[in-house]
């Protein structure tokens, strides 16, 4: 125990080490506060929207206090709120919640145009991602590891103590370097995880989620210390050692993920949601100039149960209008499926890139645990689509059978059910990160033994 205290005292005597650890602690705490603030803003936005929605629904309900109201009028003017509340762990890894909608109001009109109507963010501004715990862990923590490890061996060599250490503690050489590295890992993890644990307790995250995030953080931090130890063992000066580590950090954390992302996007082309919106609207607008029989025929292909209902003889009827919107949705259904499959294919290839790039694996793990990744966004869209379908099926009997829509019918409309949080642990990505950590640990141990051996 005295040896551990002595090594800890040596580390804390270094002004650069104390400054690096203090900065990491401050940045980690700031990231947690920023993440909690972002989640709080999303929650308050949802709460205000639901309050306004309740007032609007009360106004709409008052319009149905008389008998004989038209269901089409209700379907057109009544908005229904859908929302996707953040999970308890979302503050640590905001993922796609800061670029994709988590609150959407829909009507009985075509779904595709409404799903992507708010897809107007600037992708260049969204590229760096949000400032959260995941950002600090993946991008900033390695720099602190480099600051603590670049002179681990070269500093002893430059001061003339390396041969003395190898000669005076030959039997404890492994223990000496293990203590020095493990103490540095422990100090970095303390600076990272103490604010995180406080945030987890404040947000009420589940115990298994806290454990999973801790495991991922320990693995990723240990991997970078192993990389730094391996690089430190290969260089004779602390300056060249630091340059090599910075080069590795730039390549593994920034350049290779960017290159892999570009290659994936080129190999798996995907359109944009706004393109689906425009195509669906063009189909709807074109329907105004087409014979009503053609519109109904396209609608009856997917809804044959309404084929025998009374035809539309006048210039306008609500059932023709909503059939035109649904026919527009049906016309882009194949494109919507292709767009979704392209996004999922890109995500699968990104997960595979994480098998060899630890930063990509760690980001995917944290976003999946926090339920803030692509799968979460698609699950929210699926819940909206299911709710939209329930609305259509509820209104169609009133529209196609020309039944009056009363106040009791308004009150019986379907209501949106919130999607439950579905955060999970991708075991394959966790296994890949574990294997990368073990591999680098073995290489670092071998390099250290060779570099510190008395020759």
C-alpha positions in Angstrom: 0.0 0.0 0.0 2.9 2.4 0.7 4.2 1.8 -2.9 0.8 2.8 -4.3 0.7 5.9 -2.1 4.2 6.9 -3.2 3.3 6.5 -6.9 0.1 8.5 -6.4 2.1 11.3 -4.7 4.5 11.4 -7.6 1.7 11.8 -10.1 0.0 14.5 -8.1 3.3 16.4 -7.8 3.2 16.9 -11.5 1.5 20.2 -12.3 0.7 19.0 -15.8 -1.0 15.9 -14.5 -3.0 17.8 -12.0 -4.0 20.4 -14.6 -5.0 17.7 -17.1 -7.1 15.8 -14.5 -8.7 18.9 -13.2 -9.6 20.0 -16.7 -11.1 16.6 -17.5 -13.1 16.7 -14.3 -14.4 20.2 -15.2 -15.2 19.3 -18.8 -16.9 16.1 -17.8 -19.0 17.9 -15.2 -19.9 20.6 -17.8 -20.9 17.9 -20.3 -23.2 16.3 -17.8 -24.8 19.6 -16.9 -25.1 20.5 -20.6 -26.7 17.1 -21.3 -29.1 17.4 -18.4 -30.0 20.9 -19.5 -30.7 19.7 -23.1 -32.9 16.9 -21.8 -34.7 19.3 -19.5 -35.4 21.7 -22.4 -36.8 18.8 -24.5 -39.0 17.8 -21.6 -40.3 21.3 -21.0 -40.9 21.7 -24.7 -43.0 18.6 -24.7 -44.9 19.7 -21.6 -45.7 23.1 -23.1 -46.8 21.5 -26.4 -49.1 19.1 -24.7 -50.6 21.9 -22.6 -51.3 23.8 -25.8 -52.6 20.7 -27.5 -55.1 20.2 -24.7 -56.4 23.7 -25.2 -56.7 23.2 -28.9 -58.5 19.9 -28.5 -61.0 21.6 -26.1 -61.6 24.3 -28.8 -62.1 21.6 -31.5 -64.4 19.7 -29.2 -66.6 22.7 -28.7 -67.2 22.8 -32.5 -68.7 19.3 -32.2 -71.3 20.2 -29.7 -74.0 20.1 -32.4 -75.2 17.1 -34.3 -74.5 16.6 -38.0 -70.9 17.9 -38.1 -68.7 16.6 -41.0 -66.0 14.1 -40.0 -63.8 15.5 -42.9 -63.8 18.9 -41.3 -62.7 17.4 -38.0 -60.0 15.3 -39.7 -58.6 18.3 -41.6 -58.5 20.8 -38.8 -57.7 18.7 -35.8 -54.0 18.2 -35.0 -52.8 15.3 -32.8 -49.6 15.6 -30.8 -47.0 12.8 -30.9 -43.9 12.9 -28.8 -40.9 10.9 -27.9 -39.7 11.7 -24.4 -35.9 11.3 -23.6 -34.8 8.2 -21.8 -33.2 8.6 -18.4 -29.7 8.1 -20.0 -30.3 10.5 -22.9 -28.3 13.3 -21.1 -25.1 11.3 -21.4 -25.4 10.6 -25.2 -27.9 12.9 -27.0 -27.3 11.1 -30.3 -29.8 12.1 -33.0 -32.2 13.8 -30.6 -30.7 17.2 -31.3 -31.1 16.9 -35.1 -34.4 14.9 -35.5 -37.8 15.8 -34.2 -38.9 14.4 -30.9 -42.3 16.3 -31.1 -44.6 16.1 -34.1 -48.2 17.1 -34.6 -50.0 15.2 -37.3 -53.4 15.3 -39.0 -55.4 12.9 -41.1 -53.5 14.0 -44.2 -50.8 12.1 -45.9 -48.2 10.7 -43.4 -45.0 10.9 -45.4 -45.3 14.7 -46.0 -45.8 15.2 -42.3 -43.0 12.9 -41.1 -40.3 14.8 -42.9 -41.8 18.3 -42.9 -39.4 19.4 -40.2 -36.3 17.9 -41.7 -34.6 21.2 -42.2 -31.5 21.1 -40.1 -28.0 22.0 -41.5 -26.1 18.7 -41.7 -22.7 20.5 -41.5 -23.7 22.1 -38.2 -25.0 18.7 -36.9 -21.8 16.9 -37.9 -19.7 17.6 -34.8 -22.5 16.3 -32.6 -23.7 17.5 -29.2 -21.5 18.4 -26.2 -22.3 15.5 -23.9 -20.5 12.8 -21.9 -20.1 10.7 -25.0 -18.2 13.5 -26.7 -15.9 14.0 -23.7 -15.2 10.3 -23.4 -14.5 9.6 -27.1 -12.7 12.7 -28.1 -11.2 14.5 -25.1 -10.3 11.7 -22.7 -7.6 10.3 -25.0 -5.9 13.6 -25.0 -5.7 13.5 -21.2 -4.3 9.9 -21.4 -1.7 11.2 -23.8 -0.7 14.0 -21.5 -0.3 11.5 -18.6 1.5 8.8 -20.6 3.7 10.5 -23.1 6.7 10.7 -20.8 6.0 7.6 -18.8 9.2 5.9 -20.0 11.0 8.6 -22.0 10.9 10.9 -19.0 12.7 8.4 -16.8 15.2 7.8 -19.6 15.8 11.5 -20.2 16.4 12.1 -16.5 18.7 9.1 -16.2 16.6 7.1 -13.8 15.4 4.3 -16.1 18.5 2.1 -15.8 18.6 2.8 -12.1 15.0 1.7 -11.7 15.6 -1.5 -13.7 18.6 -2.3 -11.6 17.2 -1.5 -8.2 13.8 -3.2 -8.6 14.4 -6.0 -11.1 11.9 -8.3 -9.3 9.2 -5.6 -9.1 9.6 -4.1 -12.6 6.2 -5.3 -13.8 4.5 -4.1 -10.6 6.2 -0.7 -10.8 4.9 0.0 -14.3 1.5 -1.6 -13.6 1.0 0.7 -10.6 1.9 3.8 -12.5 -0.4 2.9 -15.4 -3.3 1.7 -13.2 -3.1 4.8 -11.0 -3.4 7.0 -14.0 -6.3 5.0 -15.4 -8.0 5.2 -12.0 -7.6 9.0 -11.8 -8.9 9.5 -15.3 -11.9 7.3 -14.6 -12.6 9.1 -11.4 -12.6 12.5 -13.3 -14.9 11.0 -15.9 -17.3 8.9 -13.9 -17.9 11.0 -10.7 -19.9 13.6 -12.6 -21.6 10.9 -14.7 -22.7 9.0 -11.6 -24.1 12.2 -10.1 -26.0 12.8 -13.4 -27.3 9.2 -13.4 -28.6 9.5 -9.9 -30.2 12.9 -10.7 -31.9 11.5 -13.9 -33.0 8.3 -12.2 -31.3 6.0 -14.7 -31.7 2.2 -14.2 -28.9 0.3 -12.4 -28.1 -1.9 -15.3 -27.7 1.2 -17.6 -25.3 2.8 -15.1 -23.3 -0.4 -15.0 -23.2 -0.7 -18.8 -22.0 2.9 -19.3 -19.4 2.4 -16.6 -18.1 -0.8 -18.3 -17.9 0.9 -21.7 -16.1 3.9 -20.2 -13.6 1.6 -18.4 -12.9 -0.4 -21.6 -12.5 2.6 -23.8 -10.3 4.4 -21.3 -8.1 1.3 -20.7 -7.7 0.9 -24.4 -6.4 4.4 -24.9 -4.0 4.0 -22.0 -2.8 0.7 -23.6 -2.3 2.5 -26.9 -0.4 5.3 -25.1 1.8 2.8 -23.2 2.6 1.0 -26.5 3.5 4.3 -28.2 5.5 5.4 -25.2 7.5 2.1 -25.3 8.5 2.7 -28.9 10.0 6.2 -28.5 13.1 7.4 -26.8 12.1 11.0 -26.2 8.9 12.3 -24.7 8.4 14.8 -27.5 8.4 12.2 -30.2 6.3 10.0 -28.0 3.7 12.7 -27.7 3.7 13.4 -31.4 3.2 9.7 -32.2 0.3 9.5 -29.7 -1.3 12.6 -31.2 -1.0 11.2 -34.6 -2.7 8.0 -33.5 -5.5 10.0 -31.9 -6.1 12.1 -35.0 -6.0 9.0 -37.3 -8.2 6.6 -35.2 -10.6 9.1 -33.7 -11.1 11.7 -36.5 -9.6 10.7 -39.9 -10.6 7.0 -40.2 -14.2 7.4 -38.9 -14.7 10.3 -41.3 -13.2 8.3 -44.2 -15.3 5.3 -43.3 -18.5 7.4 -43.1 -17.8 8.9 -46.5 -17.2 5.4 -48.0 -20.4 4.1 -46.5 -22.4 7.0 -47.8 -21.0 6.5 -51.2 -21.5 2.7 -51.2 -25.0 2.9 -49.8 -26.7 5.9 -51.4 -29.8 7.2 -49.6 -32.1 10.0 -50.4 -33.6 12.5 -48.0 -36.8 12.5 -46.1 -37.7 15.9 -47.6 -37.6 14.2 -51.1 -40.3 11.8 -49.9 -42.3 14.8 -48.6 -42.0 16.6 -52.0 -42.9 13.6 -54.0 -45.9 12.8 -51.9 -47.2 16.4 -52.1 -46.7 16.4 -55.9 -48.8 13.3 -56.2 -51.5 14.9 -54.1 -51.4 18.1 -56.0 -51.6 16.2 -59.3 -54.7 14.5 -58.0 -56.7 17.7 -58.3 -56.4 17.5 -62.1 -57.1 13.8 -62.4 -60.6 12.2 -62.6 -61.9 11.2 -59.2 -62.4 7.7 -60.4 -58.6 7.3 -61.0 -57.9 8.6 -57.5 -60.4 6.2 -55.9 -59.0 3.3 -57.9 -55.6 3.9 -56.6 -57.0 4.2 -53.1 -59.1 1.0 -53.4 -56.0 -1.0 -54.2 -54.8 -0.8 -50.6 -58.3 -0.3 -49.1 -60.7 -2.6 -51.1 -63.2 -2.7 -48.2 -64.5 0.8 -49.2 -64.9 0.0 -52.9 -68.7 -0.4 -52.7 -69.4 2.9 -51.0 -71.4 5.7 -52.7 -69.5 7.5 -55.4 -68.6 11.2 -55.4 -70.7 13.1 -57.8 -70.0 16.7 -56.8 -66.9 18.8 -57.2 -65.6 18.1 -53.7 -66.0 15.5 -51.0 -63.9 14.9 -48.0 -63.6 11.2 -48.6 -62.1 12.0 -52.1 -59.7 14.5 -50.6 -58.4 12.0 -47.9 -58.3 9.2 -50.4 -56.1 11.4 -52.6 -53.7 11.9 -49.7 -53.6 8.2 -48.9 -53.0 7.4 -52.6 -50.1 9.8 -52.5 -48.7 7.9 -49.5 -49.2 4.6 -51.3 -47.4 6.0 -54.4 -44.2 6.7 -52.4 -44.4 3.6 -50.1 -41.7 1.8 -52.1 -39.4 4.9 -51.9 -40.0 5.2 -48.2 -39.1 1.5 -47.7 -35.9 2.0 -49.8 -35.0 5.1 -47.8 -35.4 3.3 -44.5 -33.5 0.2 -45.7 -30.7 2.4 -46.9 -30.4 4.1 -43.5 -30.4 0.7 -41.7 -27.8 -0.7 -44.1 -25.6 2.3 -43.4 -26.1 1.8 -39.6 -25.1 -1.9 -40.0 -21.9 -1.0 -41.8 -21.1 1.7 -39.2 -21.5 -1.0 -36.5 -19.0 -3.2 -38.4 -16.6 -0.3 -38.7 -16.8 -0.2 -34.9 -15.2 -3.7 -34.8 -11.9 -2.1 -35.7 -12.3 1.6 -34.6 -12.9 1.8 -30.9 -14.4 5.4 -31.0 -17.1 4.3 -33.4 -17.9 1.2 -31.3 -18.1 3.3 -28.1 -20.3 5.9 -29.7 -22.7 3.2 -31.0 -22.8 1.6 -27.6 -23.6 4.7 -25.7 -26.2 5.9 -28.2 -28.0 2.5 -28.2 -27.9 2.4 -24.4 -29.4 5.9 -24.2 -31.9 5.0 -26.9 -30.9 8.0 -29.0 -29.6 6.4 -32.2 -31.2 5.7 -35.6 -33.1 2.7 -34.3 -34.8 5.0 -31.7 -35.8 7.5 -34.3 -37.2 4.9 -36.6 -39.1 3.4 -33.7 -40.7 6.8 -33.0 -41.7 7.1 -36.7 -43.2 3.6 -36.5 -45.3 4.6 -33.5 -46.5 7.7 -35.4 -47.4 5.6 -38.4 -49.3 3.2 -36.2 -51.2 6.1 -34.6 -51.9 7.7 -38.0 -53.3 4.4 -39.3 -55.6 4.1 -36.2 -56.9 7.6 -36.9 -57.6 6.8 -40.6 -59.3 3.5 -39.7 -61.4 5.4 -37.2 -62.5 8.2 -39.6 -63.0 6.1 -42.7 -66.4 4.8 -41.7 -67.7 8.3 -41.1 -66.2 9.6 -44.4 -67.1 6.7 -46.8 -70.4 5.9 -45.2 -71.2 9.6 -44.8 -72.1 9.2 -41.2 -72.5 12.4 -39.0 -69.7 13.1 -36.6 -70.9 14.0 -33.1 -69.3 15.2 -29.9 -69.2 11.6 -28.5 -67.4 10.5 -31.6 -64.9 13.3 -31.2 -64.2 12.2 -27.6 -63.7 8.6 -28.7 -61.0 9.4 -31.2 -57.8 7.3 -30.8 -55.1 8.8 -28.5 -51.3 8.6 -29.0 -49.4 6.1 -26.8 -45.9 7.1 -25.9 -43.1 4.7 -27.1 -41.5 3.1 -24.2 -37.7 3.5 -23.8 -35.9 0.7 -25.6 -32.3 1.2 -24.7 -30.3 -2.0 -25.0 -26.7 -3.2 -24.9 -25.3 -4.3 -28.3 -23.3 -7.3 -27.1 -21.4 -7.7 -30.4 -20.0 -4.2 -30.3 -19.2 -4.6 -26.6 -17.3 -7.8 -27.4 -15.4 -6.1 -30.2 -14.4 -3.2 -27.9 -13.3 -5.8 -25.2 -11.2 -7.7 -27.7 -9.5 -4.5 -29.0 -8.8 -3.5 -25.4 -7.2 -6.9 -24.6 -5.2 -6.9 -27.8 -3.8 -3.4 -27.1 -3.1 -4.4 -23.5 -1.0 -7.4 -24.6 0.9 -5.3 -27.1 1.5 -2.6 -24.5 2.7 -5.0 -21.9 5.1 -6.6 -24.3 6.4 -3.3 -25.4 6.9 -2.0 -21.9 8.8 -5.1 -20.8 11.2 -4.7 -23.7 11.6 -1.0 -23.3 12.3 -1.1 -19.6 14.5 -4.2 -19.5 18.1 -3.7 -18.3 20.3 -4.2 -21.4 
